[in-house]
Amino acid sequence: MFAEFSPESLEAFLDGGLVPNDAGGYKLACEPEDEARIYEGAASHDAWEGLARVHCPTRLLGGELSPAVPPDELATIAAQLPAQLPNGPGPTTAVMAMLGHFGPFQSPADIASDIANWAA
């Protein structure tokens, strides 16, 4: 997975994601039990049922190659979101070419540019 990261993203991950261990090497900063709880919680939340309560401008951005949220699922998710402002448009969606699930780590400048353009 790290082979897909941009050099800057990999450097930032190594800088912030690793801490020294007792054996003189490094370990992940996140404890394995905490990471396991994150994945367990991701499978048991009710966030999808709450989509109808989102009433702010929303943009769904996905990667063309993402197996976690394939591009066709973005439209399905967007259809469950209400119009964001009274009489306003609904959410917008975009698929970033050649990016996968870790798109923000693969091409942070492109993701940041998309967010800045949308927010403007």
N, C-alpha and C positions, 0 to 999 in steps of 0.2 A: 504494500500500500504506500510506503514512503517513497517508492520510485516515482510516483505520480506527483509528489509535492514539488512546488517550485523551490529553488535553492534557498530563497529567503524564508519560506515557510518551514522548511526542514530545519534550518538554523534556529528559528524561533522556537520550534517544538523541542529541539534538543536543549536549548538554553532554559526553557521554562518547564519542560515536561520531565526532566531527569534530575535526580538529586543523588548525592553521594550515599553509598550504602556502607554497612559495617565492615565489609570485606575489602574496602578500598576501591571498589568499582562504582557503578551507578545502578539505580533502579528507577522505575517510573515514579513520579511524584504522587500519583494517585494510587492509593492503597488498593490491592486486588479486590478486597471485600467491598469497598466503595464503588469501584467500577462495576462489579457484579450487581450491586443494588440498582445502579443506574439502568442497566439493561433489563433487569427484572421489572423495574418501574415503567420502563418504556412499553412493556407488553401489557401492563395492567391499568393504564390511565384511561380517562374518559374524555380526553381532549377533543376527539372527533365529534362527540355529542355537543360540545360547546361551540362549534363553529358558527352556529346561528346567532350567537351573542356577540360576535365581533362586529363592531360598528366604527371602525377607523379605517382610513385608507390602507389597503393591503396589496402587496405584490408578492406573488409566488414565483420563485426563481429556482429552476432545476437544471440539472446537467443532462445533456443528450444521452450520455452513457450510464446514467445512474440506475443501478439495479434496486436501490432502496426505495426510490420514488421515481418510477419511469415517467417520461414526459407526458404520456397520455393520462396519467393520474393527476397531473396538475389541474387539468380542466375539470376533472371530477371533484377535486377538492374545492376549486374556485366556485363551482356551481352550488356548493353548500354554504357559501358565505353570502350574507345579505349585501345589498347596496351599502356602500361605506358611509355615505352622507345622504341626508334627505334629498331625494330626487337626483342623486349623484350617480356616478358610475360605480360599477361593481369592481371587484378586485381585478388586477391585471396579472398576466402570467407571461413568462418568458423561459425559453429553453436555451441554455448556453451550449453552443456547439463544442464537441470534443471534450466536454467535462463530465466527470462522474460524480459519485456521491460526495467526494472530497473537493468539489469545485473551488470553494474558497481557499483551499490550500494549494490547488493546482495553478490557479490564475487569480491571485488576490487583486491585482490591479484591474482586471476586467470586471470582477464582481463589485469592487468599490466604485468603479465608473458607472455601472448599471444602477447601483443604489443612488449615487449622487444625481444622475440624470432623472431617475424616477422621482426622487424627493424634491427636485427643483420644480 
